[in-house]
Amino acid sequence: MVVNINILVEDLERQELEAPLGVASPQVYAQLLAIYLYYKDLCNAKFLWKRIPAIVKTANPELEQIWMVGKHLWTSDFPSTYRALEAVQWSDAIAEIMKNVQLVVRTRAVDLISQAYSSITIENVANMTGLPHDLCVQACLEKGWRVDKESKIVYPVKPTPEPLAPPSSEDQLYKLTDFVSFLEN
């Protein structure tokens, strides 16, 4: 899907640049804005939002809804992001993209929780993942996290870092040569 989205982004950006009178179709703007959110490219999303003519924004409320999701992502307000994602019946042109935005945001939240917390309340995990309480507990258990249902605390498991490959002999020799050369001069 990444390759298809990269091609789509290039095509949408080209359509925006080549649009007659410099104004692309609302569908182009909506898809491009949604894809920027998918990639968490919030700077490009913000600049696109500022470029979209006001008349196009007011005539297409879905654009405002997409940008509402972007504003919540900008402030890292996870609960509001999920509410904004679920508050609208997205058009066919962007429904799949917005579904993927929600999945990516949830994945980032889970990664953040596993890296930043040694313990966290179930309520906070549910807010950060946008999952209902019951599904949240189940998802935590499936992830291998310990859940104390009595105290309502989740103990995330930190991801194991990938082992670093030792530097090659050539790299070590190059560094040693470079260091010796530095010392001699």
Z-matrix of the N, CA and C atoms (Angstrom, degrees):
N
C 1 1.445
C 2 1.525 1 111.80
N 3 1.340 2 117.06 1 -31.86
C 4 1.462 3 120.70 2 -178.41
C 5 1.523 4 110.66 3 -59.94
N 6 1.348 5 117.09 4 -43.18
C 7 1.462 6 120.29 5 -179.79
C 8 1.523 7 109.51 6 -62.58
N 9 1.337 8 116.98 7 -44.36
C 10 1.457 9 120.26 8 179.76
C 11 1.525 10 111.25 9 -62.50
N 12 1.309 11 117.43 10 -40.70
C 13 1.459 12 119.99 11 -180.00
C 14 1.518 13 110.50 12 -68.20
N 15 1.345 14 117.75 13 -38.75
C 16 1.467 15 119.51 14 177.87
C 17 1.520 16 110.83 15 -61.44
N 18 1.325 17 116.50 16 -42.06
C 19 1.466 18 120.39 17 178.18
C 20 1.518 19 109.48 18 -65.69
N 21 1.324 20 116.63 19 -41.65
C 22 1.457 21 121.14 20 179.45
C 23 1.523 22 111.27 21 -62.33
N 24 1.339 23 117.42 22 -42.43
C 25 1.469 24 120.76 23 179.05
C 26 1.521 25 109.98 24 -60.01
N 27 1.320 26 116.56 25 -47.87
C 28 1.468 27 119.79 26 179.95
C 29 1.521 28 110.82 27 -60.16
N 30 1.330 29 116.56 28 -41.96
C 31 1.460 30 121.05 29 -179.73
C 32 1.532 31 110.64 30 -65.87
N 33 1.321 32 116.94 31 -43.75
C 34 1.471 33 120.25 32 179.83
C 35 1.518 34 111.53 33 -65.82
N 36 1.328 35 116.90 34 -41.41
C 37 1.466 36 119.75 35 178.46
C 38 1.529 37 110.22 36 -64.29
N 39 1.341 38 116.62 37 -38.71
C 40 1.464 39 120.43 38 177.42
C 41 1.534 40 109.99 39 -64.61
N 42 1.342 41 116.66 40 -42.98
C 43 1.467 42 120.30 41 178.67
C 44 1.529 43 111.12 42 -61.11
N 45 1.322 44 115.90 43 -38.92
C 46 1.467 45 118.69 44 179.09
C 47 1.532 46 110.29 45 -65.34
N 48 1.327 47 116.66 46 -43.71
C 49 1.465 48 120.35 47 -178.65
C 50 1.525 49 112.29 48 -66.61
N 51 1.334 50 116.66 49 -36.09
C 52 1.463 51 120.78 50 -175.08
C 53 1.525 52 112.90 51 -95.18
N 54 1.317 53 117.90 52 7.58
C 55 1.472 54 121.26 53 -177.55
C 56 1.517 55 110.57 54 -63.14
N 57 1.337 56 115.91 55 141.61
C 58 1.465 57 118.35 56 176.64
C 59 1.524 58 110.78 57 -63.70
N 60 1.297 59 115.73 58 137.20
C 61 1.469 60 123.70 59 -178.24
C 62 1.524 61 112.16 60 61.08
N 63 1.336 62 117.91 61 15.52
C 64 1.462 63 122.36 62 176.69
C 65 1.513 64 114.92 63 73.80
N 66 1.332 65 118.02 64 12.77
C 67 1.463 66 121.62 65 -179.83
C 68 1.521 67 108.46 66 -121.78
N 69 1.331 68 115.28 67 114.83
C 70 1.460 69 120.83 68 179.19
C 71 1.520 70 109.75 69 -81.28
N 72 1.324 71 115.15 70 172.87
C 73 1.466 72 119.45 71 178.90
C 74 1.527 73 109.92 72 -73.00
N 75 1.318 74 117.49 73 153.74
C 76 1.462 75 120.35 74 177.86
C 77 1.533 76 112.49 75 -57.06
N 78 1.325 77 116.84 76 -34.02
C 79 1.464 78 120.77 77 179.16
C 80 1.522 79 110.89 78 -64.29
N 81 1.323 80 117.60 79 -39.69
C 82 1.473 81 121.28 80 177.84
C 83 1.515 82 109.62 81 -62.78
N 84 1.337 83 116.43 82 -47.43
C 85 1.459 84 120.01 83 179.15
C 86 1.532 85 111.21 84 -61.47
N 87 1.324 86 116.68 85 -43.47
C 88 1.466 87 120.53 86 -177.58
C 89 1.527 88 111.03 87 -63.91
N 90 1.320 89 116.26 88 -46.78
C 91 1.468 90 119.04 89 -179.77
C 92 1.518 91 111.44 90 -64.39
N 93 1.311 92 117.08 91 -43.94
C 94 1.462 93 120.67 92 -178.75
C 95 1.528 94 110.99 93 -64.74
N 96 1.316 95 117.29 94 -42.82
C 97 1.463 96 121.27 95 178.21
C 98 1.531 97 110.49 96 -62.88
N 99 1.317 98 116.84 97 -43.17
C 100 1.461 99 121.13 98 179.36
C 101 1.527 100 111.40 99 -64.57
N 102 1.310 101 117.34 100 -39.95
C 103 1.467 102 120.40 101 179.74
C 104 1.526 103 110.84 102 -67.77
N 105 1.320 104 117.10 103 -38.94
C 106 1.464 105 118.74 104 175.37
C 107 1.528 106 110.54 105 -59.74
N 108 1.317 107 117.28 106 -38.80
C 109 1.463 108 119.97 107 177.17
C 110 1.526 109 110.73 108 -66.81
N 111 1.310 110 116.85 109 -37.84
C 112 1.469 111 121.27 110 177.80
C 113 1.530 112 110.21 111 -57.49
N 114 1.322 113 116.11 112 -43.55
C 115 1.464 114 120.75 113 -179.84
C 116 1.526 115 113.11 114 -83.48
N 117 1.318 116 116.90 115 0.44
C 118 1.468 117 123.92 116 -174.85
C 119 1.532 118 110.26 117 55.93
N 120 1.309 119 114.30 118 35.57
C 121 1.467 120 121.62 119 176.01
C 122 1.525 121 107.05 120 -91.25
N 123 1.329 122 114.16 121 71.31
C 124 1.455 123 120.18 122 -171.45
C 125 1.526 124 112.71 123 -69.55
N 126 1.314 125 117.30 124 -28.68
C 127 1.475 126 119.28 125 177.95
C 128 1.526 127 110.28 126 -65.69
N 129 1.336 128 117.19 127 -48.76
C 130 1.464 129 119.43 128 178.16
C 131 1.521 130 111.04 129 -64.05
N 132 1.332 131 117.23 130 -35.95
C 133 1.467 132 120.25 131 177.69
C 134 1.530 133 109.84 132 -62.25
N 135 1.318 134 116.12 133 -43.92
C 136 1.469 135 119.85 134 -179.27
C 137 1.528 136 111.08 135 -65.25
N 138 1.326 137 117.15 136 -42.93
C 139 1.462 138 119.85 137 179.26
C 140 1.532 139 111.01 138 -66.19
N 141 1.331 140 116.80 139 -37.60
C 142 1.463 141 119.57 140 176.47
C 143 1.525 142 109.55 141 -62.69
N 144 1.333 143 116.22 142 -45.37
C 145 1.470 144 119.96 143 -179.99
C 146 1.524 145 110.50 144 -57.51
N 147 1.321 146 117.06 145 -40.40
C 148 1.470 147 119.97 146 -179.84
C 149 1.533 148 111.27 147 -70.18
N 150 1.350 149 117.63 148 -28.07
C 151 1.464 150 121.53 149 -179.62
C 152 1.526 151 113.03 150 -78.35
N 153 1.301 152 117.29 151 -26.23
C 154 1.467 153 119.90 152 -176.38
C 155 1.525 154 108.57 153 -66.59
N 156 1.316 155 116.61 154 126.21
C 157 1.469 156 119.03 155 -179.79
C 158 1.536 157 111.16 156 -59.75
N 159 1.316 158 115.91 157 144.54
C 160 1.470 159 121.82 158 -177.24
C 161 1.524 160 111.56 159 -58.05
N 162 1.307 161 117.53 160 -36.81
C 163 1.469 162 120.11 161 -178.86
C 164 1.526 163 111.40 162 -64.81
N 165 1.317 164 116.33 163 -34.60
C 166 1.473 165 120.57 164 178.06
C 167 1.529 166 109.50 165 -70.57
N 168 1.327 167 116.35 166 -39.82
C 169 1.474 168 120.23 167 179.27
C 170 1.523 169 111.09 168 -63.12
N 171 1.333 170 116.98 169 -46.28
C 172 1.466 171 119.78 170 -176.65
C 173 1.518 172 112.14 171 -71.00
N 174 1.321 173 117.75 172 -29.98
C 175 1.462 174 120.84 173 -179.54
C 176 1.534 175 112.53 174 -79.48
N 177 1.331 176 116.98 175 -12.94
C 178 1.462 177 120.92 176 -176.32
C 179 1.525 178 110.14 177 -131.66
N 180 1.322 179 117.49 178 90.16
C 181 1.469 180 120.49 179 -176.64
C 182 1.529 181 113.22 180 -62.71
N 183 1.318 182 117.12 181 -21.64
C 184 1.463 183 119.03 182 178.87
C 185 1.526 184 111.02 183 -64.45
N 186 1.313 185 117.48 184 -34.25
C 187 1.466 186 120.61 185 175.79
C 188 1.520 187 110.51 186 -59.61
N 189 1.323 188 116.57 187 -44.02
C 190 1.468 189 120.87 188 178.40
C 191 1.527 190 110.05 189 -61.83
N 192 1.328 191 117.87 190 -38.58
C 193 1.464 192 121.28 191 179.88
C 194 1.530 193 110.82 192 -67.14
N 195 1.324 194 117.02 193 -39.73
C 196 1.469 195 120.10 194 177.44
C 197 1.518 196 109.01 195 -63.43
N 198 1.337 197 116.58 196 -44.29
C 199 1.464 198 119.77 197 -179.26
C 200 1.525 199 111.14 198 -66.20
N 201 1.333 200 117.38 199 -31.42
C 202 1.466 201 121.06 200 176.79
C 203 1.532 202 109.25 201 -60.18
N 204 1.332 203 116.87 202 -42.03
C 205 1.470 204 120.74 203 175.98
C 206 1.531 205 108.96 204 -61.27
N 207 1.330 206 116.59 205 -44.17
C 208 1.463 207 120.69 206 179.56
C 209 1.517 208 112.86 207 -60.71
N 210 1.331 209 117.39 208 -40.65
C 211 1.468 210 120.20 209 178.99
C 212 1.528 211 111.09 210 -63.89
N 213 1.324 212 116.42 211 -39.09
C 214 1.468 213 119.36 212 178.92
C 215 1.533 214 110.75 213 -69.54
N 216 1.326 215 116.64 214 -36.11
C 217 1.471 216 119.15 215 175.72
C 218 1.522 217 110.08 216 -65.26
N 219 1.322 218 116.28 217 -38.06
C 220 1.471 219 121.26 218 -179.28
C 221 1.516 220 110.76 219 -58.87
N 222 1.331 221 116.89 220 -38.42
C 223 1.461 222 120.98 221 -178.64
C 224 1.526 223 112.54 222 -94.45
N 225 1.324 224 117.27 223 5.35
C 226 1.473 225 123.28 224 -178.59
C 227 1.525 226 112.08 225 55.49
N 228 1.313 227 115.55 226 37.28
C 229 1.461 228 122.15 227 177.92
C 230 1.530 229 107.73 228 -92.36
N 231 1.342 230 115.43 229 86.97
C 232 1.458 231 120.68 230 -174.48
C 233 1.529 232 113.36 231 -60.76
N 234 1.342 233 119.46 232 -49.04
C 235 1.473 234 117.87 233 -178.58
C 236 1.531 235 112.72 234 -58.90
N 237 1.323 236 117.42 235 -42.29
C 238 1.469 237 120.52 236 179.13
C 239 1.517 238 111.51 237 -67.94
N 240 1.334 239 116.99 238 -33.56
C 241 1.460 240 120.60 239 177.19
C 242 1.520 241 110.09 240 -61.38
N 243 1.330 242 116.92 241 -48.22
C 244 1.466 243 119.97 242 -179.62
C 245 1.524 244 111.49 243 -65.21
N 246 1.335 245 117.41 244 -39.77
C 247 1.468 246 119.82 245 177.86
C 248 1.527 247 110.41 246 -61.63
N 249 1.342 248 116.53 247 -42.21
C 250 1.462 249 120.28 248 179.94
C 251 1.529 250 111.15 249 -67.01
N 252 1.321 251 117.07 250 -36.50
C 253 1.467 252 120.67 251 178.84
C 254 1.532 253 111.80 252 -67.51
N 255 1.317 254 115.83 253 -34.09
C 256 1.467 255 119.81 254 -176.11
C 257 1.523 256 113.31 255 -94.81
N 258 1.314 257 118.45 256 -7.40
C 259 1.459 258 121.85 257 -175.28
C 260 1.521 259 113.24 258 -77.67
N 261 1.310 260 117.23 259 -12.80
C 262 1.463 261 120.86 260 -171.11
C 263 1.522 262 109.93 261 -125.04
N 264 1.317 263 115.55 262 144.72
C 265 1.455 264 121.05 263 168.48
C 266 1.530 265 105.36 264 -89.47
N 267 1.331 266 116.25 265 102.08
C 268 1.461 267 120.66 266 -174.49
C 269 1.524 268 110.97 267 -70.02
N 270 1.314 269 115.76 268 149.50
C 271 1.468 270 120.74 269 177.21
C 272 1.523 271 109.32 270 -68.22
N 273 1.311 272 115.30 271 161.28
C 274 1.471 273 120.60 272 -178.75
C 275 1.525 274 111.76 273 -58.62
N 276 1.326 275 116.80 274 -31.99
C 277 1.468 276 120.93 275 -176.61
C 278 1.528 277 112.55 276 -65.38
N 279 1.333 278 117.88 277 -28.91
C 280 1.464 279 118.82 278 -177.46
C 281 1.523 280 114.55 279 -125.97
N 282 1.318 281 117.83 280 0.13
C 283 1.471 282 120.73 281 -176.94
C 284 1.527 283 111.52 282 -56.63
N 285 1.315 284 117.26 283 -44.81
C 286 1.474 285 120.87 284 -178.71
C 287 1.532 286 111.06 285 -66.53
N 288 1.316 287 116.36 286 -39.68
C 289 1.462 288 120.13 287 179.77
C 290 1.533 289 109.95 288 -64.48
N 291 1.338 290 117.14 289 -44.99
C 292 1.463 291 120.41 290 -178.80
C 293 1.532 292 111.38 291 -67.23
N 294 1.326 293 116.58 292 -32.80
C 295 1.470 294 119.90 293 174.72
C 296 1.525 295 109.39 294 -63.25
N 297 1.316 296 116.32 295 -41.72
C 298 1.464 297 120.39 296 178.01
C 299 1.522 298 112.01 297 -69.43
N 300 1.328 299 117.15 298 -32.92
C 301 1.473 300 120.29 299 174.80
C 302 1.520 301 108.71 300 -59.69
N 303 1.323 302 116.70 301 -45.64
C 304 1.466 303 120.67 302 -179.68
C 305 1.533 304 110.71 303 -61.60
N 306 1.316 305 117.49 304 -42.90
C 307 1.469 306 120.63 305 179.37
C 308 1.525 307 111.52 306 -64.58
N 309 1.314 308 116.79 307 -41.00
C 310 1.461 309 120.77 308 -179.46
C 311 1.526 310 110.64 309 -67.55
N 312 1.325 311 117.00 310 -41.32
C 313 1.466 312 120.48 311 178.76
C 314 1.526 313 109.33 312 -63.06
N 315 1.325 314 117.00 313 -42.77
C 316 1.466 315 120.82 314 179.70
C 317 1.531 316 110.48 315 -64.30
N 318 1.316 317 117.38 316 -42.17
C 319 1.470 318 121.25 317 178.79
C 320 1.525 319 110.64 318 -62.61
N 321 1.326 320 116.60 319 -43.27
C 322 1.471 321 120.04 320 177.90
C 323 1.523 322 111.21 321 -62.64
N 324 1.329 323 116.36 322 -39.02
C 325 1.466 324 120.13 323 179.25
C 326 1.526 325 110.88 324 -65.13
N 327 1.322 326 117.00 325 -42.36
C 328 1.465 327 120.60 326 178.60
C 329 1.526 328 110.16 327 -63.91
N 330 1.329 329 116.92 328 -42.59
C 331 1.466 330 120.30 329 177.19
C 332 1.524 331 111.19 330 -61.67
N 333 1.323 332 116.11 331 -42.68
C 334 1.461 333 120.99 332 178.53
C 335 1.528 334 110.85 333 -61.34
N 336 1.316 335 116.28 334 -45.57
C 337 1.464 336 120.67 335 179.89
C 338 1.522 337 110.26 336 -61.43
N 339 1.326 338 116.82 337 -45.38
C 340 1.469 339 119.19 338 -176.50
C 341 1.521 340 112.32 339 -68.14
N 342 1.330 341 117.60 340 -28.02
C 343 1.457 342 120.13 341 -179.26
C 344 1.526 343 112.87 342 -88.77
N 345 1.331 344 116.98 343 -29.86
C 346 1.462 345 119.46 344 -170.23
C 347 1.526 346 114.78 345 -101.95
N 348 1.315 347 118.22 346 -18.69
C 349 1.459 348 119.73 347 -173.18
C 350 1.527 349 111.85 348 -119.61
N 351 1.312 350 115.26 349 139.92
C 352 1.466 351 120.17 350 169.49
C 353 1.523 352 108.95 351 -95.96
N 354 1.340 353 116.65 352 -24.50
C 355 1.458 354 122.02 353 172.28
C 356 1.523 355 108.12 354 -154.43
N 357 1.325 356 115.37 355 147.50
C 358 1.459 357 121.33 356 -177.07
C 359 1.523 358 107.31 357 -156.11
N 360 1.307 359 117.00 358 149.74
C 361 1.463 360 119.15 359 -179.32
C 362 1.527 361 110.09 360 -72.65
N 363 1.313 362 115.38 361 151.88
C 364 1.468 363 120.58 362 177.69
C 365 1.531 364 109.44 363 -60.03
N 366 1.332 365 116.48 364 -37.79
C 367 1.461 366 120.60 365 179.96
C 368 1.526 367 111.26 366 -60.45
N 369 1.332 368 117.10 367 -42.51
C 370 1.470 369 120.20 368 178.63
C 371 1.524 370 111.59 369 -67.49
N 372 1.332 371 117.00 370 -38.49
C 373 1.469 372 119.76 371 177.09
C 374 1.524 373 109.28 372 -63.63
N 375 1.320 374 116.88 373 -43.66
C 376 1.464 375 120.94 374 179.18
C 377 1.530 376 110.59 375 -61.53
N 378 1.327 377 117.97 376 -41.53
C 379 1.469 378 121.19 377 178.24
C 380 1.521 379 111.74 378 -64.86
N 381 1.334 380 116.23 379 -40.89
C 382 1.463 381 119.98 380 -177.08
C 383 1.520 382 112.97 381 -75.09
N 384 1.339 383 117.49 382 -24.82
C 385 1.463 384 120.30 383 -178.67
C 386 1.514 385 113.07 384 -102.88
N 387 1.323 386 116.92 385 -12.17
C 388 1.450 387 119.93 386 -179.78
C 389 1.517 388 113.64 387 72.38
N 390 1.322 389 116.41 388 17.64
C 391 1.463 390 121.08 389 -179.90
C 392 1.521 391 110.44 390 -97.97
N 393 1.335 392 117.16 391 146.08
C 394 1.461 393 119.14 392 172.36
C 395 1.525 394 110.17 393 -63.36
N 396 1.319 395 116.78 394 156.17
C 397 1.462 396 123.22 395 -174.05
C 398 1.536 397 112.36 396 -49.62
N 399 1.336 398 117.86 397 -50.07
C 400 1.470 399 121.01 398 -176.95
C 401 1.525 400 111.99 399 -63.18
N 402 1.329 401 116.38 400 -45.70
C 403 1.464 402 119.91 401 178.70
C 404 1.522 403 111.38 402 -66.24
N 405 1.317 404 115.95 403 -33.84
C 406 1.465 405 121.00 404 179.27
C 407 1.525 406 110.17 405 -62.41
N 408 1.324 407 117.28 406 -47.43
C 409 1.472 408 121.22 407 179.19
C 410 1.516 409 109.79 408 -60.61
N 411 1.325 410 116.15 409 -45.71
C 412 1.463 411 120.65 410 -179.83
C 413 1.536 412 110.96 411 -61.86
N 414 1.328 413 117.44 412 -43.84
C 415 1.469 414 121.34 413 179.87
C 416 1.523 415 111.16 414 -64.02
N 417 1.334 416 117.07 415 -38.39
C 418 1.467 417 120.67 416 178.60
C 419 1.529 418 110.40 417 -64.23
N 420 1.301 419 116.32 418 -43.06
C 421 1.471 420 120.50 419 179.31
C 422 1.533 421 110.40 420 -65.13
N 423 1.327 422 116.92 421 -40.99
C 424 1.465 423 120.61 422 178.17
C 425 1.521 424 111.29 423 -64.47
N 426 1.311 425 116.53 424 -29.89
C 427 1.467 426 121.62 425 179.06
C 428 1.529 427 111.40 426 -76.53
N 429 1.345 428 116.33 427 -9.64
C 430 1.463 429 120.19 428 -179.46
C 431 1.517 430 112.76 429 90.54
N 432 1.337 431 117.00 430 11.09
C 433 1.442 432 120.93 431 178.91
C 434 1.533 433 108.81 432 -84.19
N 435 1.312 434 115.28 433 147.49
C 436 1.464 435 120.08 434 177.66
C 437 1.524 436 108.20 435 -84.83
N 438 1.331 437 115.80 436 134.47
C 439 1.458 438 121.74 437 -179.76
C 440 1.522 439 108.43 438 -123.58
N 441 1.324 440 115.33 439 120.49
C 442 1.459 441 120.51 440 174.99
C 443 1.529 442 106.39 441 -97.14
N 444 1.334 443 115.01 442 101.48
C 445 1.465 444 119.99 443 -174.85
C 446 1.521 445 112.25 444 -68.49
N 447 1.317 446 117.02 445 -26.63
C 448 1.464 447 120.17 446 -179.45
C 449 1.528 448 111.21 447 -69.64
N 450 1.323 449 116.47 448 -48.23
C 451 1.468 450 119.63 449 -179.85
C 452 1.533 451 112.07 450 -90.73
N 453 1.337 452 116.26 451 -6.04
C 454 1.471 453 122.80 452 179.38
C 455 1.526 454 111.68 453 60.04
N 456 1.322 455 114.26 454 42.87
C 457 1.465 456 121.33 455 179.01
C 458 1.526 457 108.89 456 -117.16
N 459 1.333 458 115.00 457 139.36
C 460 1.464 459 122.35 458 176.00
C 461 1.515 460 107.58 459 -109.17
N 462 1.320 461 115.22 460 138.15
C 463 1.468 462 121.56 461 177.45
C 464 1.523 463 108.01 462 -114.87
N 465 1.329 464 116.45 463 93.13
C 466 1.469 465 119.89 464 -178.27
C 467 1.525 466 111.72 465 -65.86
N 468 1.313 467 115.04 466 152.09
C 469 1.459 468 121.55 467 175.95
C 470 1.519 469 107.24 468 -98.24
N 471 1.318 470 114.71 469 125.62
C 472 1.465 471 118.86 470 178.69
C 473 1.530 472 109.05 471 -67.01
N 474 1.333 473 117.10 472 138.94
C 475 1.462 474 118.88 473 178.50
C 476 1.523 475 110.34 474 -66.41
N 477 1.310 476 115.96 475 142.39
C 478 1.459 477 119.63 476 178.11
C 479 1.523 478 108.09 477 -78.77
N 480 1.326 479 116.04 478 126.15
C 481 1.466 480 118.35 479 -179.51
C 482 1.520 481 110.20 480 -68.32
N 483 1.304 482 114.24 481 146.31
C 484 1.454 483 119.01 482 177.49
C 485 1.527 484 108.55 483 -69.55
N 486 1.334 485 115.77 484 135.74
C 487 1.470 486 117.53 485 -179.71
C 488 1.526 487 110.45 486 -64.64
N 489 1.315 488 114.20 487 137.90
C 490 1.455 489 119.48 488 178.72
C 491 1.523 490 109.34 489 -77.93
N 492 1.296 491 115.07 490 136.05
C 493 1.462 492 119.51 491 176.91
C 494 1.523 493 108.26 492 -72.70
N 495 1.314 494 116.22 493 135.31
C 496 1.473 495 117.29 494 178.45
C 497 1.523 496 109.51 495 -64.53
N 498 1.339 497 116.63 496 146.07
C 499 1.462 498 118.91 497 -179.94
C 500 1.529 499 110.23 498 -63.03
N 501 1.309 500 115.11 499 147.46
C 502 1.461 501 119.52 500 -179.93
C 503 1.525 502 109.88 501 -69.39
N 504 1.308 503 115.83 502 161.92
C 505 1.464 504 121.43 503 179.47
C 506 1.522 505 110.77 504 -60.33
N 507 1.322 506 115.91 505 -37.81
C 508 1.461 507 119.76 506 179.16
C 509 1.528 508 110.89 507 -63.73
N 510 1.341 509 116.57 508 -41.89
C 511 1.465 510 120.26 509 178.30
C 512 1.525 511 110.99 510 -62.89
N 513 1.318 512 116.33 511 -43.56
C 514 1.456 513 120.22 512 179.57
C 515 1.524 514 110.82 513 -63.70
N 516 1.343 515 116.54 514 -42.63
C 517 1.459 516 121.22 515 179.22
C 518 1.525 517 110.40 516 -63.78
N 519 1.327 518 117.07 517 -41.74
C 520 1.463 519 121.09 518 178.56
C 521 1.527 520 110.37 519 -61.53
N 522 1.335 521 117.47 520 -46.15
C 523 1.458 522 121.25 521 -179.56
C 524 1.526 523 111.43 522 -63.88
N 525 1.318 524 116.36 523 -41.28
C 526 1.461 525 120.58 524 179.12
C 527 1.523 526 110.05 525 -64.54
N 528 1.333 527 117.29 526 -43.53
C 529 1.459 528 121.57 527 178.67
C 530 1.523 529 110.46 528 -62.41
N 531 1.306 530 116.19 529 -44.62
C 532 1.449 531 121.37 530 179.42
C 533 1.529 532 110.51 531 -61.59
N 534 1.341 533 117.59 532 -41.82
C 535 1.454 534 121.92 533 -179.71
C 536 1.527 535 110.98 534 -66.39
N 537 1.338 536 117.59 535 -44.05
C 538 1.458 537 121.51 536 -180.00
C 539 1.528 538 109.70 537 -64.24
N 540 1.326 539 116.06 538 -41.12
C 541 1.462 540 120.39 539 178.41
C 542 1.539 541 110.00 540 -62.25
N 543 1.333 542 116.73 541 -39.63
C 544 1.462 543 121.24 542 177.92
C 545 1.527 544 110.93 543 -62.92
N 546 1.334 545 116.98 544 -42.82
C 547 1.458 546 121.37 545 -179.75
C 548 1.517 547 111.93 546 -66.22
N 549 1.312 548 117.91 547 -36.26
C 550 1.459 549 121.24 548 -179.05
C 551 1.524 550 111.94 549 -70.88
N 552 1.292 551 117.43 550 -29.48
C 553 1.470 552 120.06 551 -177.37
C 554 1.465 553 108.87 552 -93.23
